[in-house]
């Protein structure tokens, strides 16, 4: 059986499109009635590559039918010659041997449909005139029509039965309508469709079911949207709650490293703490980026940026793992005149993820490299490794969400499998491309990113390492955080680097201290008790002496909406907990020279 629901053009305006398996009828008075419907009916079939069979009677004989078709369809003889169109008379189809056998006729239709499809046609379109049916055989013929109505639904068949109104009584009309899906008749000069009660009921039921389905879809969509919002809110809160304890752990590690003798077990322990906090921070960021990816909320702030600076940031992010693995790192950079229109932080995240993966999937003591060059007006950045490689069938799949390559037990630095998905999305937002290459398992990998240049490139020259940031002398910093551990450890760190530091546990206290102490920089948590960090920032800006001082949000809230809220509240910077000490020192050391757009860091 071949059950299809593909709709076909009937060629008859009053009928429109119909599916395979349609079995309907027409009541006619004259030859003109038949010509008006059957010629376009078969023309539509020929146009749709259907095999067509017209069984005629004395109302419109085979010769007249052929003439009408030839008149309406250019090249009609070719359709006949190819076997796509056949016109036969009643005696050749319904009553061979002058006897009507319903099973033979029904099987004949089905066999003709199979033969048509075997010849490459889409199916069979047919019509048969019933004027030959006598009163004595009416009941048997209606039983035949009932069988046809059920059987044709399973084949690539469209059938139109024609009944002469001159030979049908009112009861006959009812019988005919009962055993067809619908009837076509002329009323006031126009063709109209008369639907059977069963078809009307079926349509009404379909309308009802569609309405129910739409209600269910709407309800389900609303529930899914609510679940997505709840998930995003949960992930945002989870990120904040996870970052809060990570912040004092990282600060404590920085304090220990600053005070402990170099090479001592205490200093080594501080290094381990810092490395593991960085690993946990990456996992938190990946967790939050799941929502951003699925909701399309990844945003980029494009600015003309030196490509070398972006790669430097990426290397800095990945170096702890690279050093831990004992890999040899090769970095090849263009001159700082090579610039791209980019969100530097986001692109550094891309290259950092690629370097991190390279280190993770390469056995200890391997080779990892990143190289940036210019090729025909395009910046080409390549990250290579000598590690596990990628199977050929996974070269594109690795960019799928939650996809991870198999790892041996010694590769303990796992992830959530979204780093490459995020990388592709960010690169595409920059109008670039990213692709993976590998010669196979254990033969290393190569990831290539291509980006358009912002300005013509200058000659490549070796770069010196960036100079360390030196703090400004005698600058006052106010740290506002309700987490005592985080507050006091950050105060200790800044004090060790020459800053004069004051602290506050809530917004009200911060406002009082700012009014009397006039700090040069205020580092402000967002989730404060009483008035939150956003409101505190707005009130700080309202203090004349603080209008142009530097405000830094140091917080666990890192969703795009949080950054927008920071900008609106008056913050100059937005640093995510747990913050890198060098990042904090760099932001604090910058003198307040007017208002800036807040930049997010710590991603």
URUR-V947223 format. One record per residue. N is the residue number from 1. PHI is phi in radians with two decimals (NA if undefined). OMEGA is omega in degrees with one decimal (* if undefined). D_FIRST is the distance of its C-alpha to the first C-alpha in Angstrom with 1 decimal. Layout:
N & PHI & OMEGA & D_FIRST
N & PHI & OMEGA & D_FIRST
//
This chain:
1 & NA & 179.9 & 0.0
2 & -2.25 & -177.9 & 3.8
3 & -1.55 & -179.2 & 6.2
4 & -2.24 & 176.6 & 9.6
5 & -2.07 & -179.9 & 13.1
6 & -1.09 & -178.3 & 15.1
7 & -1.44 & 178.7 & 17.7
8 & -2.05 & 173.0 & 18.8
9 & -1.28 & 177.8 & 22.3
10 & -1.35 & -175.5 & 22.6
11 & 1.45 & -178.0 & 26.0
12 & -1.87 & -173.6 & 27.6
13 & -1.00 & -177.0 & 29.9
14 & -1.19 & -176.7 & 29.8
15 & -1.67 & -178.6 & 26.0
16 & 1.36 & -179.0 & 25.6
17 & -1.50 & -178.5 & 22.3
18 & -2.41 & 179.4 & 19.0
19 & -1.49 & 169.5 & 15.5
20 & -0.98 & -179.9 & 12.4
21 & 1.56 & -178.8 & 11.5
22 & -1.21 & 179.5 & 15.3
23 & -2.39 & -178.1 & 16.9
24 & -2.28 & -174.1 & 20.7
25 & -2.38 & 178.8 & 23.8
26 & -2.36 & 172.1 & 27.3
27 & -1.74 & -176.7 & 30.6
28 & -2.28 & 175.2 & 33.0
29 & -1.94 & -171.5 & 36.6
30 & -2.29 & 175.1 & 37.3
31 & -1.03 & -179.4 & 36.1
32 & -1.08 & 176.8 & 36.9
33 & -1.05 & -179.0 & 34.4
34 & -1.15 & -179.0 & 31.6
35 & -1.08 & -176.6 & 32.8
36 & -1.15 & -178.0 & 33.1
37 & -1.85 & -171.7 & 29.4
38 & -1.32 & 179.0 & 27.5
39 & -1.10 & 177.1 & 29.2
40 & -1.16 & 177.4 & 28.4
41 & -1.05 & -178.9 & 24.9
42 & -1.38 & 175.9 & 24.2
43 & -1.06 & 176.9 & 26.5
44 & -1.11 & 178.5 & 24.3
45 & -1.16 & 178.5 & 21.3
46 & -1.10 & 179.4 & 23.3
47 & -1.11 & -178.2 & 24.6
48 & -1.66 & 179.2 & 21.1
49 & 1.03 & 175.1 & 20.3
50 & -1.81 & 170.6 & 17.9
51 & -1.34 & -173.4 & 18.2
52 & -2.15 & -179.8 & 20.1
53 & -2.31 & -179.0 & 20.9
54 & -2.00 & 176.6 & 23.8
55 & -1.69 & -172.6 & 24.7
56 & -1.80 & 176.0 & 28.4
57 & -2.42 & -178.2 & 31.1
58 & -1.15 & 178.0 & 34.9
59 & -1.13 & 176.8 & 34.7
60 & -2.73 & -170.6 & 33.7
61 & -1.34 & -173.9 & 33.4
62 & -1.07 & -179.8 & 31.7
63 & -1.12 & 179.6 & 34.9
64 & -1.14 & 178.3 & 35.6
65 & -1.06 & 179.9 & 32.0
66 & -1.12 & -179.9 & 32.3
67 & -1.14 & 179.3 & 35.7
68 & -1.13 & 179.5 & 34.6
69 & -1.17 & -179.9 & 31.8
70 & -1.12 & 179.5 & 34.3
71 & -1.22 & -175.4 & 36.8
72 & -1.56 & -170.6 & 34.6
73 & -2.12 & 176.6 & 32.7
74 & -1.07 & 178.6 & 34.9
75 & 1.23 & -176.7 & 33.7
76 & -1.07 & -178.0 & 31.5
77 & -1.03 & 179.9 & 32.4
78 & -1.18 & 176.4 & 30.8
79 & -1.10 & 179.1 & 27.3
80 & -1.19 & -177.9 & 27.9
81 & -1.11 & -179.3 & 29.2
82 & -1.38 & -178.9 & 26.3
83 & 1.53 & 179.0 & 23.8
84 & -1.26 & -179.7 & 22.2
85 & -2.15 & 177.6 & 23.9
86 & -2.34 & 177.4 & 24.3
87 & -2.13 & -178.2 & 26.5
88 & -2.27 & 180.0 & 26.8
89 & -1.68 & -179.4 & 28.7
90 & -0.95 & -174.3 & 27.8
91 & -1.10 & 179.8 & 29.3
92 & -1.48 & -176.0 & 27.1
93 & -2.17 & -173.7 & 23.8
94 & -1.31 & -171.5 & 24.2
95 & -2.28 & 172.7 & 27.2
96 & -1.13 & -176.1 & 27.5
97 & 1.33 & 177.6 & 30.3
98 & 1.06 & 178.6 & 31.3
99 & -2.49 & 179.7 & 29.0
100 & -1.59 & 176.6 & 25.9
101 & -2.03 & -174.0 & 23.2
102 & -1.02 & -178.5 & 20.4
103 & -1.17 & 178.9 & 17.9
104 & -1.13 & -179.8 & 18.8
105 & -1.13 & -179.4 & 18.5
106 & -1.08 & 178.6 & 15.2
107 & -1.15 & 177.3 & 13.7
108 & -1.14 & 176.2 & 15.7
109 & -1.04 & -176.1 & 14.0
110 & -1.14 & 178.2 & 10.5
111 & -1.12 & 178.2 & 12.2
112 & -1.13 & 177.0 & 14.1
113 & -1.10 & 179.1 & 11.3
114 & -1.13 & 179.7 & 10.1
115 & -1.12 & 180.0 & 13.9
116 & -1.08 & 179.7 & 14.6
117 & -1.15 & 177.6 & 12.5
118 & -1.11 & 179.2 & 14.1
119 & -1.49 & 176.5 & 17.3
120 & 1.73 & 177.0 & 17.0
121 & -1.48 & -176.6 & 16.4
122 & -1.21 & -178.3 & 14.5
123 & 2.98 & -175.7 & 12.8
124 & -2.15 & 173.7 & 14.4
125 & -2.00 & -173.7 & 17.1
126 & -2.50 & 169.9 & 18.8
127 & -2.52 & 177.7 & 21.6
128 & -2.44 & 178.2 & 23.2
129 & -1.52 & -173.6 & 26.7
130 & -2.00 & -175.4 & 27.4
131 & -1.13 & -179.0 & 31.2
132 & -1.31 & -175.2 & 31.1
133 & -1.17 & -179.4 & 30.1
134 & -1.65 & -178.5 & 33.2
135 & -1.01 & -176.7 & 34.4
136 & -1.15 & -178.6 & 34.1
137 & -1.94 & -175.1 & 30.4
138 & -1.06 & -177.0 & 29.6
139 & -1.08 & 179.2 & 28.4
140 & -1.13 & -179.2 & 26.0
141 & -1.22 & 176.2 & 24.6
142 & -1.15 & 176.3 & 24.2
143 & -1.15 & 175.9 & 22.2
144 & -1.08 & 179.1 & 20.0
145 & -1.08 & 177.9 & 19.7
146 & -1.09 & 178.8 & 18.8
147 & -1.12 & 178.1 & 15.8
148 & -1.04 & -177.9 & 14.8
149 & -1.01 & 179.1 & 15.2
150 & -1.44 & -174.1 & 12.7
151 & -1.28 & -173.3 & 10.0
152 & -1.13 & -178.6 & 10.2
153 & -1.09 & -174.9 & 9.5
154 & -1.75 & -176.0 & 5.7
155 & -2.37 & 175.6 & 6.4
156 & -1.42 & -176.1 & 9.3
157 & -2.26 & 169.4 & 11.7
158 & -2.30 & -173.8 & 15.2
159 & -2.20 & 176.2 & 17.3
160 & -2.14 & 178.4 & 21.0
161 & -1.65 & -178.8 & 22.7
162 & -1.88 & -179.1 & 26.5
163 & -2.14 & 178.6 & 29.1
164 & -1.41 & -178.0 & 32.8
165 & -1.12 & -178.1 & 35.0
166 & -1.18 & -177.2 & 37.8
167 & -1.90 & -177.1 & 36.0
168 & -1.89 & 172.3 & 34.5
169 & -1.50 & 177.4 & 36.5
170 & -1.06 & 178.7 & 36.3
171 & -1.13 & 179.1 & 34.4
172 & -1.09 & 179.1 & 31.9
173 & -1.02 & 178.9 & 31.3
174 & -1.09 & 179.4 & 30.6
175 & -1.05 & -178.3 & 28.1
176 & -1.10 & 179.4 & 26.3
177 & -1.08 & -178.4 & 26.2
178 & -1.13 & -173.6 & 24.9
179 & -1.83 & 173.4 & 21.8
180 & -2.29 & -179.0 & 20.9
181 & -1.16 & 175.6 & 20.4
182 & -2.83 & -178.4 & 23.7
183 & -2.16 & 178.5 & 26.2
184 & -1.89 & -179.5 & 28.3
185 & -2.51 & -178.5 & 31.9
186 & -1.66 & 179.2 & 35.2
187 & -2.40 & -178.8 & 37.9
188 & 0.94 & 175.7 & 41.3
189 & 1.44 & -178.4 & 40.2
190 & -2.16 & 177.8 & 37.2
191 & -1.39 & 178.8 & 33.5
192 & -2.27 & 179.3 & 32.3
193 & -1.80 & 175.2 & 29.1
194 & -1.83 & -178.0 & 29.2
195 & -1.58 & 175.0 & 26.8
196 & -1.26 & -179.8 & 25.9
197 & -1.06 & -179.8 & 27.4
198 & -1.16 & 178.8 & 24.0
199 & -1.19 & 177.3 & 23.1
200 & -1.06 & 178.6 & 26.6
201 & -1.09 & 179.9 & 26.3
202 & -1.10 & 178.9 & 23.1
203 & -1.15 & 177.7 & 24.8
204 & -1.09 & 178.4 & 27.9
205 & -1.16 & 178.4 & 26.0
206 & -1.12 & 177.4 & 24.4
207 & -1.07 & -179.9 & 27.9
208 & -1.10 & -179.1 & 29.3
209 & -1.14 & 177.8 & 26.8
210 & -1.12 & 178.4 & 27.4
211 & -1.10 & 178.2 & 31.1
212 & -1.09 & -179.8 & 30.8
213 & -1.10 & 178.3 & 28.9
214 & -1.08 & 177.4 & 31.5
215 & -1.11 & -179.4 & 34.2
216 & -1.15 & 179.2 & 32.8
217 & -1.11 & 179.5 & 32.3
218 & -1.09 & 179.5 & 35.9
219 & -1.15 & -179.3 & 37.3
220 & -1.16 & 178.6 & 35.6
221 & -1.08 & 178.5 & 36.7
222 & -1.08 & 179.9 & 40.2
223 & -1.14 & 179.2 & 40.2
224 & -1.15 & 178.2 & 39.1
225 & -1.09 & 178.0 & 41.7
226 & -1.13 & 179.1 & 44.3
227 & -1.14 & 178.8 & 43.3
228 & -1.13 & 178.2 & 43.6
229 & -1.09 & 179.4 & 47.0
230 & -1.11 & 178.7 & 48.1
231 & -1.10 & -179.0 & 47.0
232 & -1.09 & 177.2 & 48.9
233 & -1.13 & 178.5 & 51.9
234 & -1.13 & -179.4 & 51.8
235 & -1.11 & 178.4 & 51.6
236 & -1.10 & 179.0 & 54.5
237 & -1.17 & 179.3 & 56.6
238 & -1.08 & 178.1 & 55.6
239 & -1.05 & 179.1 & 56.7
240 & -1.12 & -176.8 & 59.9
241 & -1.19 & 178.6 & 60.6
242 & -1.31 & -178.8 & 59.9
243 & -1.25 & -178.1 & 62.0
244 & -1.01 & 178.3 & 65.0
245 & -1.24 & 179.1 & 65.9
246 & -1.19 & -177.0 & 65.0
247 & -1.08 & 178.6 & 67.6
248 & -1.17 & 176.9 & 70.7
249 & -1.12 & 179.2 & 69.5
250 & -1.15 & 179.5 & 69.4
251 & -1.10 & 178.1 & 72.7
252 & -1.09 & 178.5 & 74.3
253 & -1.09 & 179.0 & 73.2
254 & -1.16 & 177.8 & 74.7
255 & -1.11 & -179.6 & 78.0
256 & -1.06 & -179.0 & 78.2
257 & -1.12 & -178.6 & 77.6
258 & -1.23 & -173.9 & 80.3
259 & -1.76 & -175.3 & 82.9
260 & -1.39 & 176.5 & 82.2
261 & -1.06 & -179.9 & 83.9
262 & -1.04 & 178.3 & 81.7
263 & 1.43 & 179.6 & 80.2
264 & -1.39 & 176.8 & 81.0
265 & -1.00 & 179.3 & 78.5
266 & -1.17 & 178.7 & 78.4
267 & -1.11 & 178.4 & 77.5
268 & -1.11 & 178.3 & 74.8
269 & -1.12 & 177.3 & 73.4
270 & -1.10 & 178.3 & 73.4
271 & -1.09 & 178.4 & 71.4
272 & -1.10 & 178.2 & 68.8
273 & -1.01 & -179.0 & 68.6
274 & -1.08 & -179.1 & 68.1
275 & -1.12 & -178.0 & 65.3
276 & -1.25 & 174.3 & 63.4
277 & -1.11 & 177.1 & 63.8
278 & -1.09 & 178.5 & 62.3
279 & -1.13 & 178.4 & 59.3
280 & -1.10 & 179.1 & 58.8
281 & -1.11 & 177.3 & 59.2
282 & -1.07 & 179.7 & 56.5
283 & -1.11 & 178.0 & 54.1
284 & -1.09 & 179.3 & 55.1
285 & -1.09 & 177.7 & 54.5
286 & -1.08 & -179.7 & 51.1
287 & -1.05 & -180.0 & 50.2
288 & -1.23 & -179.1 & 51.2
289 & -1.26 & 174.4 & 49.5
290 & -0.98 & -180.0 & 46.1
291 & -1.13 & -178.1 & 46.3
292 & -1.13 & -179.2 & 47.7
293 & -1.16 & -174.9 & 44.9
294 & -1.17 & -179.4 & 42.0
295 & -1.69 & -179.3 & 43.7
296 & 1.19 & -176.3 & 44.8
297 & -1.69 & 175.5 & 48.4
298 & -1.19 & -177.7 & 49.8
299 & -2.13 & 178.5 & 52.6
300 & -2.23 & 176.7 & 55.0
301 & -1.92 & -170.4 & 58.5
302 & -1.41 & 175.7 & 59.0
303 & -2.49 & 177.5 & 62.5
304 & -1.19 & -171.5 & 64.1
305 & -2.36 & 176.9 & 64.5
306 & -1.17 & -179.1 & 65.9
307 & -1.07 & -179.8 & 63.2
308 & -1.09 & 179.1 & 65.8
309 & -1.12 & 179.7 & 66.4
310 & -1.12 & -179.9 & 62.8
311 & -1.15 & 176.5 & 62.6
312 & -1.00 & 179.0 & 65.8
313 & -1.08 & -179.4 & 64.3
314 & -1.13 & 179.2 & 61.2
315 & -1.09 & 179.4 & 63.4
316 & -1.07 & 179.6 & 65.6
317 & -1.15 & -172.6 & 62.5
318 & -1.61 & -172.7 & 61.3
319 & -1.05 & 179.4 & 64.6
320 & -0.97 & 179.8 & 65.2
321 & -1.24 & 179.0 & 62.1
322 & -1.07 & 178.7 & 62.8
323 & -1.15 & 179.7 & 66.4
324 & -1.05 & -179.4 & 65.3
325 & -1.40 & -178.8 & 63.1
326 & 1.30 & -179.7 & 65.9
327 & -1.39 & 169.8 & 63.9
328 & -1.53 & -177.4 & 65.7
329 & -1.82 & 176.4 & 64.8
330 & -1.99 & -179.8 & 65.1
331 & -2.15 & 178.0 & 65.2
332 & -2.14 & -174.2 & 65.5
333 & -2.11 & 171.7 & 66.0
334 & -1.42 & 176.1 & 66.7
335 & -1.20 & -176.7 & 69.7
336 & -1.28 & 172.9 & 69.7
337 & -1.34 & 176.5 & 69.6
338 & -1.42 & -174.4 & 65.9
339 & -2.17 & 176.1 & 64.3
340 & -2.22 & 174.5 & 60.8
341 & -1.46 & -166.2 & 59.8
342 & -2.63 & 164.2 & 58.6
343 & -1.57 & -172.8 & 58.7
344 & -0.98 & -178.5 & 60.9
345 & -1.11 & -178.1 & 60.2
346 & -1.21 & 178.8 & 56.4
347 & -1.18 & 174.9 & 56.5
348 & -1.08 & 176.0 & 58.9
349 & -1.10 & 179.0 & 56.4
350 & -1.06 & -176.9 & 53.8
351 & -1.19 & 175.3 & 56.2
352 & -1.11 & 176.8 & 57.5
353 & -1.09 & 180.0 & 54.0
354 & -1.12 & 177.8 & 53.5
355 & -1.15 & 179.3 & 56.9
356 & -1.09 & 177.9 & 56.3
357 & -1.12 & 179.0 & 53.0
358 & -1.03 & 179.4 & 54.8
359 & -1.18 & -175.9 & 57.5
360 & -1.20 & -174.4 & 55.2
361 & -1.70 & 177.2 & 53.0
362 & -1.98 & 178.0 & 56.0
363 & -0.99 & -178.1 & 58.0
364 & -0.87 & 179.0 & 61.6
365 & 1.42 & -179.5 & 63.9
366 & -1.57 & -178.3 & 61.3
367 & -2.07 & 177.0 & 61.4
368 & -2.28 & -179.3 & 60.1
369 & -2.54 & 172.3 & 60.7
370 & -2.37 & -178.3 & 60.1
371 & -2.37 & 177.9 & 61.0
372 & -2.16 & -179.5 & 61.0
373 & -2.57 & 179.1 & 61.7
374 & -2.06 & -179.7 & 61.3
375 & -2.36 & 175.8 & 59.2
376 & 0.93 & 177.1 & 59.1
377 & 1.38 & -178.9 & 59.6
378 & -2.17 & 173.4 & 57.2
379 & -1.43 & -178.9 & 58.2
380 & -2.06 & -179.3 & 56.5
381 & -2.01 & -175.9 & 56.8
382 & -2.16 & 175.3 & 55.8
383 & -1.96 & -175.9 & 55.8
384 & -2.16 & 174.5 & 55.8
385 & -2.65 & 179.1 & 56.2
386 & -1.90 & -170.0 & 56.6
387 & -1.65 & -167.4 & 54.3
388 & -1.20 & -178.9 & 51.0
389 & 1.32 & -177.3 & 49.0
390 & -2.31 & 175.4 & 45.3
391 & -1.03 & -176.0 & 42.3
392 & -1.01 & -177.4 & 40.7
393 & -1.35 & -179.1 & 37.4
394 & -1.94 & -173.2 & 39.4
395 & -1.09 & 175.1 & 41.5
396 & -1.67 & -177.5 & 39.6
397 & -1.12 & -178.3 & 38.2
398 & -1.09 & 179.3 & 41.8
399 & -1.52 & 178.8 & 42.0
400 & -1.35 & -178.7 & 39.3
401 & -1.08 & 177.3 & 40.6
402 & 1.24 & 179.1 & 41.7
403 & -1.44 & 177.3 & 40.9
404 & -2.35 & 173.9 & 43.6
405 & -1.37 & 177.0 & 44.3
406 & -1.05 & 179.6 & 45.2
407 & -2.19 & 174.7 & 48.9
408 & -1.30 & -173.7 & 51.3
409 & -1.12 & -177.3 & 53.3
410 & -1.37 & 178.9 & 56.4
411 & -1.63 & -169.7 & 54.9
412 & -1.54 & -178.2 & 55.5
413 & -1.42 & -176.8 & 55.5
414 & -1.48 & 178.0 & 52.0
415 & -2.81 & -178.6 & 50.4
416 & -1.75 & 176.8 & 47.4
417 & 1.32 & 177.7 & 45.4
418 & -2.12 & -175.3 & 45.7
419 & -1.04 & -178.7 & 48.6
420 & -1.30 & 174.6 & 46.7
421 & -1.07 & 178.4 & 44.3
422 & -1.10 & -180.0 & 47.4
423 & -1.05 & 180.0 & 49.0
424 & -1.08 & -178.4 & 46.2
425 & -1.09 & -178.8 & 46.1
426 & -1.14 & 179.7 & 49.9
427 & -1.08 & 179.3 & 50.0
428 & -1.14 & 176.1 & 47.4
429 & -1.13 & 176.3 & 49.5
430 & -1.59 & -179.0 & 52.3
431 & 1.32 & -178.2 & 50.2
432 & -1.88 & -180.0 & 50.2
433 & -2.45 & 176.6 & 47.8
434 & -2.43 & -178.6 & 47.7
435 & -2.51 & 178.7 & 46.1
436 & -1.89 & 178.7 & 46.3
437 & -2.40 & 176.1 & 47.2
438 & -2.84 & 175.9 & 47.8
439 & -1.50 & 176.8 & 48.3
440 & 2.21 & -178.9 & 46.6
441 & -0.95 & 177.2 & 47.6
442 & 1.11 & 179.5 & 51.3
443 & -2.11 & 174.2 & 52.0
444 & 1.39 & -178.7 & 52.6
445 & -2.37 & 176.1 & 50.9
446 & -2.48 & 176.2 & 51.7
447 & -1.94 & -176.2 & 50.7
448 & -2.07 & 176.9 & 51.5
449 & -1.96 & 177.6 & 52.0
450 & -2.09 & -178.4 & 52.7
451 & -2.36 & 176.4 & 54.5
452 & -1.30 & 177.3 & 56.2
453 & -1.33 & 177.3 & 59.9
454 & -1.42 & -179.4 & 61.8
455 & -2.45 & 176.6 & 64.9
456 & -0.99 & -176.5 & 65.9
457 & -1.35 & 173.0 & 66.5
458 & -1.76 & -176.0 & 69.9
459 & -1.07 & 179.9 & 70.9
460 & -1.30 & 176.7 & 69.8
461 & -2.36 & 177.7 & 72.7
462 & -1.05 & -177.8 & 73.0
463 & -1.97 & 173.0 & 73.1
464 & -1.48 & 178.5 & 75.5
465 & -1.12 & -179.6 & 74.3
466 & -1.09 & -178.7 & 74.4
467 & -1.24 & 178.6 & 77.6
468 & -1.20 & -179.8 & 77.7
469 & -1.39 & 178.1 & 78.1
470 & -1.76 & -178.9 & 81.6
471 & -1.25 & 172.5 & 82.1
472 & -1.22 & -175.5 & 84.4
473 & -1.42 & 171.9 & 87.7
474 & 0.99 & 175.6 & 88.6
475 & -1.71 & -177.6 & 85.5
476 & -1.70 & 179.7 & 84.7
477 & -2.14 & 174.3 & 81.2
478 & -1.89 & 179.3 & 80.1
479 & -1.83 & -177.7 & 77.2
480 & -2.10 & -178.8 & 75.5
481 & -2.76 & 179.1 & 73.1
482 & -1.39 & 175.7 & 72.9
483 & -1.50 & -173.4 & 71.9
484 & -1.05 & -179.3 & 75.4
485 & -1.08 & -179.0 & 74.4
486 & -1.10 & -177.5 & 72.6
487 & -1.12 & -174.5 & 75.5
488 & -1.25 & 179.7 & 78.3
489 & -1.19 & 177.7 & 76.8
490 & -1.16 & 177.1 & 76.0
491 & -1.09 & 178.7 & 79.5
492 & -1.09 & -179.4 & 80.9
493 & -1.06 & -178.9 & 78.9
494 & -1.17 & 176.8 & 80.1
495 & -1.10 & 178.6 & 83.7
496 & -1.11 & -179.9 & 83.6
497 & -1.77 & 169.0 & 82.7
498 & 1.61 & -179.7 & 85.7
499 & -1.66 & 172.6 & 84.4
500 & -1.62 & -168.1 & 86.2
501 & -2.10 & 170.1 & 83.6
502 & -2.12 & -177.6 & 83.4
503 & -2.30 & 175.0 & 80.7
504 & -2.56 & -175.9 & 79.4
505 & -1.72 & -179.5 & 76.9
506 & -2.70 & -176.1 & 75.7
507 & -1.15 & -178.8 & 75.6
508 & -1.07 & 178.6 & 78.8
509 & -1.10 & 179.8 & 80.8
510 & -1.09 & 179.9 & 79.5
511 & -1.12 & 179.0 & 80.6
512 & -1.12 & -178.2 & 84.1
513 & -1.19 & -179.4 & 84.5
514 & -1.11 & -178.9 & 83.2
515 & -1.16 & -177.0 & 85.7
516 & -1.72 & -174.4 & 88.6
517 & -1.68 & -177.0 & 87.7
518 & 0.84 & 179.9 & 85.8
519 & -1.19 & 176.7 & 83.6
520 & -1.28 & -178.5 & 82.4
521 & -2.36 & 172.1 & 79.0
522 & -2.07 & 173.8 & 77.1
523 & -1.72 & -164.1 & 74.2
524 & -2.21 & 172.7 & 72.3
525 & -1.26 & 179.3 & 69.5
526 & -1.52 & -175.9 & 67.0
527 & -1.44 & -178.8 & 66.3
528 & -1.71 & 174.2 & 69.9
529 & -1.27 & -178.5 & 71.1
530 & 1.32 & 175.9 & 72.5
531 & -1.55 & -175.6 & 71.9
532 & -1.33 & -175.5 & 69.2
533 & -1.12 & 179.7 & 69.6
534 & -1.12 & -179.7 & 68.4
535 & -1.17 & 177.6 & 70.9
536 & -1.05 & 179.1 & 73.6
537 & -1.09 & 179.3 & 73.0
538 & -1.07 & 180.0 & 73.3
539 & -1.23 & 176.4 & 76.5
540 & -1.10 & 179.9 & 77.8
541 & -1.14 & -179.5 & 77.3
542 & -1.36 & 175.7 & 79.2
543 & -1.37 & -174.4 & 82.3
544 & -0.88 & -177.1 & 84.3
545 & -1.21 & -176.5 & 85.3
546 & -1.83 & -172.8 & 81.6
547 & -1.03 & -176.2 & 80.1
548 & -2.09 & 175.6 & 79.8
549 & -1.39 & -174.4 & 79.7
550 & -1.55 & 177.1 & 76.8
551 & -1.96 & -179.1 & 74.1
552 & -2.12 & 173.5 & 71.6
553 & -1.45 & 175.8 & 68.7
554 & -2.02 & -164.6 & 68.4
555 & -2.62 & 174.4 & 65.4
556 & -1.56 & -180.0 & 62.2
557 & -1.51 & -174.2 & 60.3
558 & -2.34 & 177.6 & 58.5
559 & -1.29 & 179.6 & 55.5
560 & -0.94 & 178.8 & 55.5
561 & -1.14 & 178.4 & 56.6
562 & -1.19 & 178.3 & 59.6
563 & -1.15 & 178.1 & 60.8
564 & -1.10 & 178.8 & 60.6
565 & -1.14 & 177.2 & 62.6
566 & -1.08 & -179.8 & 65.1
567 & -1.06 & -178.4 & 65.6
568 & -1.16 & -177.8 & 66.1
569 & -1.38 & 177.0 & 68.6
570 & 1.94 & 178.6 & 70.8
571 & -1.29 & 174.5 & 70.0
572 & -1.57 & -177.7 & 70.8
573 & -2.40 & 178.4 & 68.7
574 & -2.37 & -177.7 & 65.8
575 & -1.87 & 179.4 & 65.9
576 & -1.54 & 172.2 & 63.4
577 & -1.34 & -9.6 & 64.6
578 & -1.35 & -172.6 & 65.3
579 & -1.43 & 171.2 & 67.2
580 & -1.27 & -178.4 & 68.4
581 & -1.00 & -179.8 & 72.2
582 & -1.08 & 179.5 & 72.5
583 & -1.17 & 178.8 & 70.2
584 & -1.07 & -179.3 & 72.3
585 & -1.07 & 180.0 & 75.6
586 & -1.15 & -178.5 & 74.4
587 & -1.23 & -179.1 & 73.4
588 & -1.22 & -174.9 & 76.6
589 & -1.29 & -178.1 & 78.8
590 & -1.28 & 180.0 & 77.6
591 & -1.20 & 179.7 & 80.3
592 & -1.33 & 180.0 & 79.2
593 & -2.14 & -178.5 & 79.4
594 & 1.44 & -177.4 & 77.8
595 & -1.42 & 178.5 & 74.4
596 & -2.10 & 170.2 & 71.4
597 & -1.24 & -178.9 & 67.6
598 & -1.15 & 178.5 & 66.7
599 & -1.91 & -179.8 & 65.0
600 & -1.53 & 174.6 & 62.8
601 & -2.44 & -176.5 & 63.5
602 & 1.62 & 179.4 & 62.8
603 & -1.39 & * & 59.0
//
